Amino acid sequence: MTTDVLASELPRVHVGDWFDSLVTWCTDNLGWLFDGIGSAIDWAVGELTDLLNLLPPLGLTVVLALIALAVSGWRLGVFTLVGFGLIDSMELWDPAMETLAQVIVAAVIAVVISIPIGIAAGRNDVVSRIVRPVLDFMQTMPAFVYLIPAIFFFSIGAVPGVVATVIFSLPPGVRLTELGIRGVDPEMVEAGEAFGTPPMRVLTRIQIPLAMPSIMAGVNQLIMLALSMVVIAGMVGAGGLGSEVLEGIQRVDISKGFEGGLGVVVLAIYLDRLTGALGEGPSLLRSLFARGRAGGAAEAPERAAATADALR
């Protein structure tokens, strides 16, 4: 029996038609909601782009270099001067600022959504079991597929690109936040509960500070995934460096495509090193706990007292 005969014996499951019906229903009944979301994202991207272009390229490059110097050190500061100077010299400053604005807006939205979900999953096993298969689905779905409903809901332009970027970049933020919350030493949580600390205060004073390196690693990965969507978002008219790369592909223009890709690399390295440096600094509670562990069990009262002081 051939494969075709075997395949014909199975009933046709119209999953695509069901999804199409769902998208049509949402468009017909929730158009007002998508219009509001689209207007808000379009306004945020436009305002942030104008803000980034408020200073001349050299002035903004110096500001970004000073931020890199303060957060990460002189190496990233020098790289920022050279990298953003190169972007300006390639006459890609405006597209780069459009891309940076889109990535920042998408990353902020994704962080606001992913961190609370990750915290809930880290503190509740039922939420974790529900969220995990959804994240698996989101991570294995090809990125291009996210553009299909985004175009139906938001037409073309920067908005569908930002929406698809948010959805595509959510999983690492949720997963690493959950990992960080679950990785907090139970002794620290129990110490806080023993002093009668409310659960929300235990979360904000113990769990989140100790989980911050993992949370920031999730933010870092989230931003990197957002940048990886730049070229794909250019296919729906999002503009920015993605459009430059896409135009280079369409025209088989190697120099244009390479320059656009190089601009994306500069932005990626800058944001990666910046967010990575933000997650390296240990919190006060982590330092106190590390010293307590080094002292052994004999110093348990002092460790509990330090925890109590931090909770007050």
ChimeraX attribute file (.defattr): number of C-alpha atoms within 10 A of each C-alpha:
attribute: neighborCount
match mode: 1-to-1
recipient: residues
	/A:1	5
	/A:2	6
	/A:3	7
	/A:4	8
	/A:5	9
	/A:6	9
	/A:7	10
	/A:8	9
	/A:9	8
	/A:10	8
	/A:11	7
	/A:12	8
	/A:13	8
	/A:14	9
	/A:15	9
	/A:16	9
	/A:17	10
	/A:18	11
	/A:19	12
	/A:20	13
	/A:21	12
	/A:22	12
	/A:23	18
	/A:24	15
	/A:25	12
	/A:26	15
	/A:27	17
	/A:28	11
	/A:29	10
	/A:30	13
	/A:31	14
	/A:32	11
	/A:33	13
	/A:34	15
	/A:35	13
	/A:36	11
	/A:37	16
	/A:38	20
	/A:39	14
	/A:40	13
	/A:41	21
	/A:42	19
	/A:43	13
	/A:44	16
	/A:45	24
	/A:46	16
	/A:47	13
	/A:48	19
	/A:49	20
	/A:50	14
	/A:51	12
	/A:52	17
	/A:53	16
	/A:54	11
	/A:55	12
	/A:56	10
	/A:57	18
	/A:58	13
	/A:59	12
	/A:60	16
	/A:61	20
	/A:62	17
	/A:63	16
	/A:64	18
	/A:65	24
	/A:66	19
	/A:67	16
	/A:68	25
	/A:69	17
	/A:70	13
	/A:71	17
	/A:72	18
	/A:73	16
	/A:74	14
	/A:75	11
	/A:76	23
	/A:77	23
	/A:78	15
	/A:79	16
	/A:80	25
	/A:81	19
	/A:82	15
	/A:83	21
	/A:84	25
	/A:85	17
	/A:86	17
	/A:87	22
	/A:88	17
	/A:89	10
	/A:90	14
	/A:91	12
	/A:92	18
	/A:93	21
	/A:94	18
	/A:95	20
	/A:96	25
	/A:97	21
	/A:98	24
	/A:99	29
	/A:100	24
	/A:101	23
	/A:102	31
	/A:103	28
	/A:104	20
	/A:105	21
	/A:106	27
	/A:107	26
	/A:108	16
	/A:109	18
	/A:110	25
	/A:111	22
	/A:112	12
	/A:113	16
	/A:114	27
	/A:115	22
	/A:116	15
	/A:117	19
	/A:118	26
	/A:119	26
	/A:120	19
	/A:121	24
	/A:122	22
	/A:123	15
	/A:124	13
	/A:125	11
	/A:126	11
	/A:127	15
	/A:128	18
	/A:129	11
	/A:130	11
	/A:131	18
	/A:132	15
	/A:133	11
	/A:134	11
	/A:135	17
	/A:136	11
	/A:137	11
	/A:138	17
	/A:139	16
	/A:140	9
	/A:141	12
	/A:142	11
	/A:143	19
	/A:144	13
	/A:145	10
	/A:146	19
	/A:147	23
	/A:148	15
	/A:149	18
	/A:150	20
	/A:151	17
	/A:152	14
	/A:153	24
	/A:154	21
	/A:155	15
	/A:156	18
	/A:157	17
	/A:158	24
	/A:159	28
	/A:160	27
	/A:161	30
	/A:162	30
	/A:163	26
	/A:164	24
	/A:165	31
	/A:166	27
	/A:167	18
	/A:168	25
	/A:169	29
	/A:170	29
	/A:171	26
	/A:172	24
	/A:173	30
	/A:174	29
	/A:175	24
	/A:176	26
	/A:177	31
	/A:178	27
	/A:179	19
	/A:180	24
	/A:181	25
	/A:182	17
	/A:183	14
	/A:184	17
	/A:185	14
	/A:186	11
	/A:187	11
	/A:188	20
	/A:189	18
	/A:190	14
	/A:191	18
	/A:192	23
	/A:193	14
	/A:194	11
	/A:195	12
	/A:196	10
	/A:197	18
	/A:198	10
	/A:199	12
	/A:200	10
	/A:201	14
	/A:202	19
	/A:203	18
	/A:204	12
	/A:205	19
	/A:206	25
	/A:207	24
	/A:208	19
	/A:209	19
	/A:210	25
	/A:211	25
	/A:212	22
	/A:213	22
	/A:214	22
	/A:215	29
	/A:216	21
	/A:217	23
	/A:218	30
	/A:219	29
	/A:220	24
	/A:221	21
	/A:222	29
	/A:223	28
	/A:224	19
	/A:225	21
	/A:226	27
	/A:227	27
	/A:228	20
	/A:229	21
	/A:230	27
	/A:231	23
	/A:232	21
	/A:233	32
	/A:234	23
	/A:235	19
	/A:236	21
	/A:237	17
	/A:238	23
	/A:239	23
	/A:240	26
	/A:241	29
	/A:242	30
	/A:243	23
	/A:244	23
	/A:245	28
	/A:246	23
	/A:247	17
	/A:248	19
	/A:249	14
	/A:250	10
	/A:251	11
	/A:252	11
	/A:253	13
	/A:254	12
	/A:255	11
	/A:256	18
	/A:257	22
	/A:258	15
	/A:259	20
	/A:260	26
	/A:261	19
	/A:262	18
	/A:263	26
	/A:264	24
	/A:265	15
	/A:266	19
	/A:267	21
	/A:268	19
	/A:269	15
	/A:270	21
	/A:271	20
	/A:272	18
	/A:273	16
	/A:274	20
	/A:275	20
	/A:276	20
	/A:277	18
	/A:278	16
	/A:279	19
	/A:280	14
	/A:281	11
	/A:282	14
	/A:283	17
	/A:284	13
	/A:285	20
	/A:286	18
	/A:287	12
	/A:288	16
	/A:289	20
	/A:290	12
	/A:291	13
	/A:292	19
	/A:293	14
	/A:294	9
	/A:295	13
	/A:296	9
	/A:297	10
	/A:298	10
	/A:299	13
	/A:300	13
	/A:301	11
	/A:302	13
	/A:303	22
	/A:304	21
	/A:305	12
	/A:306	15
	/A:307	21
	/A:308	15
	/A:309	9
	/A:310	14
	/A:311	16
	/A:312	8
